[in-house]
Amino acid sequence: MLLLIAGLVMFIGLVVVHEFGHFIMARRNGVEVEEFGIGFPPAFWRKRVKSDKGDFDFTLNVLPLGGFVKLKGENDADTAKGSFGAASLLAKIKIMVAGVAMNLITAFVLLTIVALLGMPKLVDNQFTVPSDTRVMKQQLLVAYVEPNSPASNAGIQTKDQLLSLNDQPIDNAAELPDMTEQLAGQKVNLTYIRNGQEHNALVQLRSQEVVETSRESDSPKGYLGIGPSEYLVQRSTWSAPIVAIGLIKQFTQLTLQGLGSAIGHIFQGEGGKATEQVAGPVGIFFVLKDGSMLGYQFVLLIIAVISLTLAIMNVLPIPALDGGRLFVTLLFRAMRRTLSKKTEDIIHGVGFAALMILFLLITVVDVRRFF
């Protein structure tokens, strides 16, 4: 329960940081802020804040789904003094991209801190500066246990850390298949760590005949019946900011590739595959829940990645999000047409409705995936 609350606070915090960027930039460019809200209405607490740059309402709201900034005259057609609509095009651009900038800065700061403390490896060929990289921790974890397998029958569980097989250290995932093959059909002693405690289990490995026969079927089996995963933590010193920049670039490319793949699956009528590539609040909660067992560096890394993802999503021309609003504004300026309040409300209203439907769909998929 505490982790769920922490995850919710983390998500709200990242959105509030994003909205704070809009808040600061709007006030710096003469646009009046009417309300700064945490959560979404209705409000259960409201305070009028006095300021030299204009008074505004600070509210706490019932729906804990992020936050918002309400500007005076948010529609492009509004011409009243102090309104967003009356601001110059340059001011509008700065206000709309300020939230993205705040999320990028947050991701950069967190990634720099994590690189200094110890950066967990999330992806293959993860960016680092080899001359300033030191391995702090390298663990072989159980990522998957095959039902009714030797490992399952011996009580091995996911997230167990494997240490040795018949007193022979297991250094990495690549050497485990060879070790188990050499002991095929034998009863072996598997040493592992669970919840900080070292344990031993006697495991009857599958025979070579059983394994080789299974390879000719649709469900090949291993001698032990697990899917191993390496958890590697590397530390940097002077290169930590460089590592942060490199990871922002790498994770951005991977995120865009994933979005492209998901969109491709949708157009191919493979909605199930598309939803498997994304996660909502429920999925994020379970990532944090599992990640908390790997240490605070992993949790900070995930928070940084989520902050970066918020920045990326708000750059894309998606109606109702910052990138969509900026795209529509620039498009109508390029066409030399007035963007009426009605047209703007329809475009972003439809976009918001689509986002809410997608949000609910992803949540349903996450619930089915994890429960």
HUPEQUI-V170955 format. One record per residue. N is the residue number from 1. RES is the residue in one letter. SS is DSSP state (H for helix, E for strand, C for the rest). NEAR is the number of other C-alpha atoms within 12 Angstrom. D_CENTER is the distance of its C-alpha to the mean C-alpha in Angstrom with 1 decimal. Layout:
# HUPEQUI-V170955
n=N res=RES ss=SS near=NEAR d_center=D_CENTER
n=N res=RES ss=SS near=NEAR d_center=D_CENTER
This chain:
# HUPEQUI-V170955
n=1 res=M ss=C near=10 d_center=20.1
n=2 res=L ss=H near=12 d_center=19.5
n=3 res=L ss=H near=21 d_center=16.0
n=4 res=L ss=H near=21 d_center=15.4
n=5 res=I ss=H near=18 d_center=16.9
n=6 res=A ss=H near=19 d_center=15.0
n=7 res=G ss=H near=32 d_center=11.6
n=8 res=L ss=H near=28 d_center=13.2
n=9 res=V ss=H near=24 d_center=14.7
n=10 res=M ss=H near=28 d_center=11.5
n=11 res=F ss=H near=35 d_center=10.0
n=12 res=I ss=H near=32 d_center=13.6
n=13 res=G ss=H near=31 d_center=14.0
n=14 res=L ss=H near=39 d_center=11.4
n=15 res=V ss=H near=38 d_center=13.1
n=16 res=V ss=H near=33 d_center=16.4
n=17 res=V ss=H near=35 d_center=15.9
n=18 res=H ss=H near=42 d_center=15.3
n=19 res=E ss=H near=40 d_center=18.4
n=20 res=F ss=H near=34 d_center=20.4
n=21 res=G ss=H near=33 d_center=20.3
n=22 res=H ss=H near=39 d_center=22.0
n=23 res=F ss=H near=39 d_center=24.3
n=24 res=I ss=H near=28 d_center=25.6
n=25 res=M ss=H near=33 d_center=26.0
n=26 res=A ss=H near=40 d_center=27.8
n=27 res=R ss=H near=33 d_center=30.2
n=28 res=R ss=H near=22 d_center=30.9
n=29 res=N ss=C near=29 d_center=31.9
n=30 res=G ss=C near=27 d_center=34.2
n=31 res=V ss=C near=37 d_center=32.1
n=32 res=E ss=C near=36 d_center=32.7
n=33 res=V ss=E near=38 d_center=29.8
n=34 res=E ss=E near=31 d_center=31.0
n=35 res=E ss=E near=31 d_center=28.2
n=36 res=F ss=E near=40 d_center=25.0
n=37 res=G ss=E near=39 d_center=23.4
n=38 res=I ss=E near=36 d_center=20.7
n=39 res=G ss=E near=30 d_center=19.8
n=40 res=F ss=E near=25 d_center=21.6
n=41 res=P ss=E near=23 d_center=25.4
n=42 res=P ss=E near=15 d_center=27.8
n=43 res=A ss=E near=21 d_center=28.2
n=44 res=F ss=E near=17 d_center=29.6
n=45 res=W ss=E near=18 d_center=30.2
n=46 res=R ss=E near=19 d_center=31.3
n=47 res=K ss=E near=17 d_center=32.8
n=48 res=R ss=E near=17 d_center=34.5
n=49 res=V ss=E near=17 d_center=33.6
n=50 res=K ss=C near=13 d_center=36.4
n=51 res=S ss=C near=13 d_center=35.8
n=52 res=D ss=C near=11 d_center=37.8
n=53 res=K ss=C near=20 d_center=35.5
n=54 res=G ss=C near=22 d_center=35.7
n=55 res=D ss=C near=20 d_center=35.2
n=56 res=F ss=E near=26 d_center=32.2
n=57 res=D ss=E near=25 d_center=31.0
n=58 res=F ss=E near=26 d_center=28.2
n=59 res=T ss=E near=27 d_center=27.1
n=60 res=L ss=E near=26 d_center=25.1
n=61 res=N ss=E near=23 d_center=24.4
n=62 res=V ss=E near=18 d_center=24.3
n=63 res=L ss=E near=19 d_center=21.0
n=64 res=P ss=E near=27 d_center=18.1
n=65 res=L ss=E near=27 d_center=15.6
n=66 res=G ss=E near=30 d_center=15.1
n=67 res=G ss=E near=35 d_center=18.1
n=68 res=F ss=E near=36 d_center=20.5
n=69 res=V ss=E near=39 d_center=23.3
n=70 res=K ss=E near=30 d_center=26.5
n=71 res=L ss=E near=38 d_center=28.6
n=72 res=K ss=C near=30 d_center=32.3
n=73 res=G ss=C near=23 d_center=33.0
n=74 res=E ss=C near=32 d_center=29.6
n=75 res=N ss=C near=31 d_center=31.2
n=76 res=D ss=C near=33 d_center=32.3
n=77 res=A ss=C near=24 d_center=35.8
n=78 res=D ss=C near=24 d_center=36.4
n=79 res=T ss=C near=19 d_center=38.9
n=80 res=A ss=C near=18 d_center=39.5
n=81 res=K ss=C near=16 d_center=39.6
n=82 res=G ss=C near=26 d_center=36.4
n=83 res=S ss=C near=28 d_center=34.3
n=84 res=F ss=C near=39 d_center=31.3
n=85 res=G ss=C near=33 d_center=33.4
n=86 res=A ss=C near=25 d_center=36.1
n=87 res=A ss=C near=33 d_center=34.0
n=88 res=S ss=C near=23 d_center=34.4
n=89 res=L ss=H near=20 d_center=32.1
n=90 res=L ss=H near=19 d_center=31.0
n=91 res=A ss=H near=25 d_center=30.2
n=92 res=K ss=H near=34 d_center=28.2
n=93 res=I ss=H near=30 d_center=26.1
n=94 res=K ss=H near=29 d_center=25.5
n=95 res=I ss=H near=40 d_center=24.6
n=96 res=M ss=H near=42 d_center=22.1
n=97 res=V ss=H near=36 d_center=20.3
n=98 res=A ss=H near=33 d_center=20.4
n=99 res=G ss=H near=40 d_center=17.2
n=100 res=V ss=H near=37 d_center=15.3
n=101 res=A ss=H near=31 d_center=17.3
n=102 res=M ss=H near=35 d_center=16.3
n=103 res=N ss=H near=38 d_center=12.6
n=104 res=L ss=H near=37 d_center=13.5
n=105 res=I ss=H near=28 d_center=15.9
n=106 res=T ss=H near=34 d_center=13.6
n=107 res=A ss=H near=41 d_center=11.2
n=108 res=F ss=H near=34 d_center=14.5
n=109 res=V ss=H near=29 d_center=16.1
n=110 res=L ss=H near=37 d_center=13.4
n=111 res=L ss=H near=43 d_center=13.3
n=112 res=T ss=H near=33 d_center=17.1
n=113 res=I ss=H near=29 d_center=17.5
n=114 res=V ss=H near=36 d_center=15.5
n=115 res=A ss=H near=42 d_center=17.6
n=116 res=L ss=H near=30 d_center=20.7
n=117 res=L ss=H near=27 d_center=20.0
n=118 res=G ss=C near=35 d_center=18.8
n=119 res=M ss=E near=44 d_center=15.8
n=120 res=P ss=E near=38 d_center=14.5
n=121 res=K ss=C near=30 d_center=14.6
n=122 res=L ss=C near=25 d_center=11.5
n=123 res=V ss=C near=18 d_center=13.3
n=124 res=D ss=C near=14 d_center=17.0
n=125 res=N ss=C near=14 d_center=18.8
n=126 res=Q ss=C near=24 d_center=16.2
n=127 res=F ss=C near=30 d_center=17.7
n=128 res=T ss=C near=37 d_center=20.1
n=129 res=V ss=C near=25 d_center=23.6
n=130 res=P ss=H near=19 d_center=25.8
n=131 res=S ss=H near=15 d_center=28.7
n=132 res=D ss=H near=20 d_center=26.6
n=133 res=T ss=C near=26 d_center=24.5
n=134 res=R ss=E near=23 d_center=25.6
n=135 res=V ss=E near=22 d_center=24.3
n=136 res=M ss=E near=20 d_center=23.9
n=137 res=K ss=E near=21 d_center=22.9
n=138 res=Q ss=E near=26 d_center=23.1
n=139 res=Q ss=E near=30 d_center=22.9
n=140 res=L ss=E near=33 d_center=23.4
n=141 res=L ss=E near=33 d_center=21.6
n=142 res=V ss=E near=31 d_center=22.3
n=143 res=A ss=E near=23 d_center=19.3
n=144 res=Y ss=E near=20 d_center=21.6
n=145 res=V ss=E near=28 d_center=25.1
n=146 res=E ss=C near=26 d_center=27.4
n=147 res=P ss=C near=20 d_center=29.4
n=148 res=N ss=C near=18 d_center=33.0
n=149 res=S ss=C near=27 d_center=32.5
n=150 res=P ss=H near=33 d_center=34.3
n=151 res=A ss=H near=38 d_center=31.2
n=152 res=S ss=H near=26 d_center=30.7
n=153 res=N ss=H near=21 d_center=34.4
n=154 res=A ss=C near=28 d_center=34.3
n=155 res=G ss=C near=26 d_center=31.6
n=156 res=I ss=C near=36 d_center=28.8
n=157 res=Q ss=C near=30 d_center=25.3
n=158 res=T ss=C near=28 d_center=21.7
n=159 res=K ss=C near=30 d_center=20.4
n=160 res=D ss=C near=38 d_center=24.0
n=161 res=Q ss=E near=36 d_center=24.6
n=162 res=L ss=E near=42 d_center=27.5
n=163 res=L ss=E near=30 d_center=30.1
n=164 res=S ss=E near=29 d_center=33.2
n=165 res=L ss=E near=31 d_center=35.3
n=166 res=N ss=C near=23 d_center=39.0
n=167 res=D ss=C near=16 d_center=38.5
n=168 res=Q ss=E near=18 d_center=37.2
n=169 res=P ss=E near=21 d_center=33.9
n=170 res=I ss=C near=28 d_center=30.9
n=171 res=D ss=C near=24 d_center=29.4
n=172 res=N ss=C near=24 d_center=26.7
n=173 res=A ss=H near=28 d_center=25.6
n=174 res=A ss=H near=15 d_center=27.9
n=175 res=E ss=H near=19 d_center=31.0
n=176 res=L ss=H near=32 d_center=30.5
n=177 res=P ss=H near=25 d_center=31.8
n=178 res=D ss=H near=18 d_center=35.0
n=179 res=M ss=H near=27 d_center=35.6
n=180 res=T ss=H near=36 d_center=35.4
n=181 res=E ss=H near=25 d_center=37.6
n=182 res=Q ss=H near=21 d_center=40.2
n=183 res=L ss=C near=25 d_center=40.4
n=184 res=A ss=C near=25 d_center=40.3
n=185 res=G ss=C near=21 d_center=42.1
n=186 res=Q ss=C near=23 d_center=42.6
n=187 res=K ss=E near=23 d_center=41.6
n=188 res=V ss=E near=29 d_center=39.4
n=189 res=N ss=E near=27 d_center=38.2
n=190 res=L ss=E near=36 d_center=34.4
n=191 res=T ss=E near=28 d_center=33.2
n=192 res=Y ss=E near=34 d_center=29.8
n=193 res=I ss=E near=24 d_center=28.0
n=194 res=R ss=E near=23 d_center=26.5
n=195 res=N ss=C near=14 d_center=25.5
n=196 res=G ss=C near=12 d_center=27.3
n=197 res=Q ss=E near=13 d_center=30.4
n=198 res=E ss=E near=16 d_center=32.0
n=199 res=H ss=E near=22 d_center=33.4
n=200 res=N ss=E near=24 d_center=35.5
n=201 res=A ss=E near=30 d_center=35.8
n=202 res=L ss=E near=23 d_center=38.4
n=203 res=V ss=E near=29 d_center=37.0
n=204 res=Q ss=E near=26 d_center=39.2
n=205 res=L ss=C near=36 d_center=37.7
n=206 res=R ss=C near=30 d_center=38.3
n=207 res=S ss=C near=24 d_center=41.3
n=208 res=Q ss=H near=23 d_center=41.1
n=209 res=E ss=H near=17 d_center=42.9
n=210 res=V ss=H near=22 d_center=40.3
n=211 res=V ss=H near=25 d_center=37.4
n=212 res=E ss=H near=18 d_center=39.2
n=213 res=T ss=H near=17 d_center=40.3
n=214 res=S ss=H near=17 d_center=36.8
n=215 res=R ss=C near=15 d_center=35.6
n=216 res=E ss=C near=12 d_center=38.0
n=217 res=S ss=C near=11 d_center=36.2
n=218 res=D ss=C near=8 d_center=33.0
n=219 res=S ss=C near=14 d_center=31.5
n=220 res=P ss=C near=17 d_center=32.3
n=221 res=K ss=C near=30 d_center=32.2
n=222 res=G ss=C near=35 d_center=32.0
n=223 res=Y ss=C near=39 d_center=34.4
n=224 res=L ss=C near=46 d_center=32.1
n=225 res=G ss=C near=36 d_center=29.8
n=226 res=I ss=E near=36 d_center=26.3
n=227 res=G ss=E near=30 d_center=23.3
n=228 res=P ss=E near=32 d_center=22.7
n=229 res=S ss=E near=27 d_center=19.7
n=230 res=E ss=E near=30 d_center=20.0
n=231 res=Y ss=E near=34 d_center=18.1
n=232 res=L ss=E near=30 d_center=19.0
n=233 res=V ss=E near=31 d_center=18.7
n=234 res=Q ss=E near=32 d_center=20.3
n=235 res=R ss=E near=32 d_center=21.6
n=236 res=S ss=C near=31 d_center=22.6
n=237 res=T ss=C near=25 d_center=25.1
n=238 res=W ss=C near=19 d_center=26.4
n=239 res=S ss=C near=25 d_center=23.8
n=240 res=A ss=H near=32 d_center=20.7
n=241 res=P ss=H near=27 d_center=20.4
n=242 res=I ss=H near=26 d_center=21.0
n=243 res=V ss=H near=37 d_center=18.4
n=244 res=A ss=H near=37 d_center=15.8
n=245 res=I ss=H near=26 d_center=17.1
n=246 res=G ss=H near=24 d_center=17.2
n=247 res=L ss=H near=38 d_center=13.6
n=248 res=I ss=H near=36 d_center=12.6
n=249 res=K ss=H near=23 d_center=15.0
n=250 res=Q ss=H near=23 d_center=13.9
n=251 res=F ss=H near=34 d_center=10.2
n=252 res=T ss=H near=27 d_center=11.4
n=253 res=Q ss=H near=17 d_center=13.9
n=254 res=L ss=H near=24 d_center=11.9
n=255 res=T ss=H near=27 d_center=9.6
n=256 res=L ss=H near=23 d_center=13.0
n=257 res=Q ss=H near=15 d_center=14.6
n=258 res=G ss=H near=22 d_center=12.3
n=259 res=L ss=H near=25 d_center=13.0
n=260 res=G ss=H near=17 d_center=16.6
n=261 res=S ss=H near=22 d_center=16.9
n=262 res=A ss=H near=24 d_center=15.7
n=263 res=I ss=H near=22 d_center=18.2
n=264 res=G ss=H near=19 d_center=20.7
n=265 res=H ss=H near=19 d_center=20.5
n=266 res=I ss=H near=18 d_center=21.0
n=267 res=F ss=H near=14 d_center=24.1
n=268 res=Q ss=C near=13 d_center=25.4
n=269 res=G ss=C near=13 d_center=25.3
n=270 res=E ss=C near=16 d_center=22.8
n=271 res=G ss=H near=21 d_center=20.5
n=272 res=G ss=H near=23 d_center=19.7
n=273 res=K ss=H near=21 d_center=18.2
n=274 res=A ss=H near=25 d_center=16.2
n=275 res=T ss=H near=31 d_center=14.6
n=276 res=E ss=H near=27 d_center=13.9
n=277 res=Q ss=C near=27 d_center=11.4
n=278 res=V ss=C near=32 d_center=9.1
n=279 res=A ss=C near=31 d_center=7.9
n=280 res=G ss=C near=31 d_center=9.0
n=281 res=P ss=H near=32 d_center=9.7
n=282 res=V ss=H near=30 d_center=11.7
n=283 res=G ss=H near=30 d_center=9.3
n=284 res=I ss=H near=31 d_center=6.8
n=285 res=F ss=H near=32 d_center=10.3
n=286 res=F ss=H near=26 d_center=11.4
n=287 res=V ss=H near=28 d_center=8.8
n=288 res=L ss=H near=32 d_center=9.8
n=289 res=K ss=H near=26 d_center=13.3
n=290 res=D ss=H near=23 d_center=13.6
n=291 res=G ss=H near=26 d_center=12.0
n=292 res=S ss=H near=25 d_center=14.4
n=293 res=M ss=H near=23 d_center=17.2
n=294 res=L ss=H near=34 d_center=16.3
n=295 res=G ss=C near=23 d_center=16.7
n=296 res=Y ss=H near=23 d_center=15.4
n=297 res=Q ss=H near=33 d_center=14.4
n=298 res=F ss=H near=33 d_center=11.7
n=299 res=V ss=H near=33 d_center=10.5
n=300 res=L ss=H near=33 d_center=10.8
n=301 res=L ss=H near=40 d_center=9.1
n=302 res=I ss=H near=37 d_center=5.8
n=303 res=I ss=H near=39 d_center=6.8
n=304 res=A ss=H near=38 d_center=7.7
n=305 res=V ss=H near=38 d_center=4.9
n=306 res=I ss=H near=41 d_center=3.6
n=307 res=S ss=H near=39 d_center=7.4
n=308 res=L ss=H near=42 d_center=7.9
n=309 res=T ss=H near=35 d_center=6.3
n=310 res=L ss=H near=37 d_center=8.6
n=311 res=A ss=H near=39 d_center=11.2
n=312 res=I ss=H near=33 d_center=11.2
n=313 res=M ss=H near=28 d_center=11.5
n=314 res=N ss=H near=32 d_center=14.2
n=315 res=V ss=H near=30 d_center=16.1
n=316 res=L ss=C near=24 d_center=16.6
n=317 res=P ss=C near=22 d_center=19.9
n=318 res=I ss=C near=25 d_center=18.6
n=319 res=P ss=C near=28 d_center=21.3
n=320 res=A ss=C near=29 d_center=20.6
n=321 res=L ss=C near=34 d_center=17.8
n=322 res=D ss=H near=36 d_center=18.9
n=323 res=G ss=H near=32 d_center=19.1
n=324 res=G ss=H near=28 d_center=21.1
n=325 res=R ss=H near=34 d_center=23.4
n=326 res=L ss=H near=33 d_center=24.0
n=327 res=F ss=H near=28 d_center=24.7
n=328 res=V ss=H near=34 d_center=27.1
n=329 res=T ss=H near=37 d_center=28.8
n=330 res=L ss=H near=23 d_center=29.4
n=331 res=L ss=H near=18 d_center=30.6
n=332 res=F ss=H near=20 d_center=33.2
n=333 res=R ss=H near=17 d_center=34.3
n=334 res=A ss=H near=13 d_center=34.8
n=335 res=M ss=C near=11 d_center=36.8
n=336 res=R ss=C near=10 d_center=38.7
n=337 res=R ss=C near=15 d_center=38.2
n=338 res=T ss=C near=21 d_center=37.6
n=339 res=L ss=C near=27 d_center=34.4
n=340 res=S ss=C near=20 d_center=35.8
n=341 res=K ss=H near=20 d_center=34.2
n=342 res=K ss=H near=15 d_center=34.7
n=343 res=T ss=H near=19 d_center=33.1
n=344 res=E ss=H near=30 d_center=30.1
n=345 res=D ss=H near=22 d_center=29.6
n=346 res=I ss=H near=18 d_center=29.9
n=347 res=I ss=H near=26 d_center=27.4
n=348 res=H ss=H near=28 d_center=24.7
n=349 res=G ss=H near=21 d_center=25.8
n=350 res=V ss=H near=19 d_center=25.4
n=351 res=G ss=H near=24 d_center=21.9
n=352 res=F ss=H near=22 d_center=20.9
n=353 res=A ss=H near=19 d_center=22.5
n=354 res=A ss=H near=18 d_center=20.7
n=355 res=L ss=H near=20 d_center=17.2
n=356 res=M ss=H near=17 d_center=18.4
n=357 res=I ss=H near=14 d_center=19.6
n=358 res=L ss=H near=20 d_center=16.5
n=359 res=F ss=H near=22 d_center=14.6
n=360 res=L ss=H near=19 d_center=17.4
n=361 res=L ss=H near=24 d_center=17.4
n=362 res=I ss=H near=28 d_center=13.8
n=363 res=T ss=H near=25 d_center=14.5
n=364 res=V ss=H near=23 d_center=17.7
n=365 res=V ss=H near=26 d_center=16.3
n=366 res=D ss=H near=26 d_center=13.9
n=367 res=V ss=H near=19 d_center=17.0
n=368 res=R ss=H near=16 d_center=19.1
n=369 res=R ss=H near=18 d_center=16.8
n=370 res=F ss=H near=20 d_center=16.6
n=371 res=F ss=C near=11 d_center=20.0
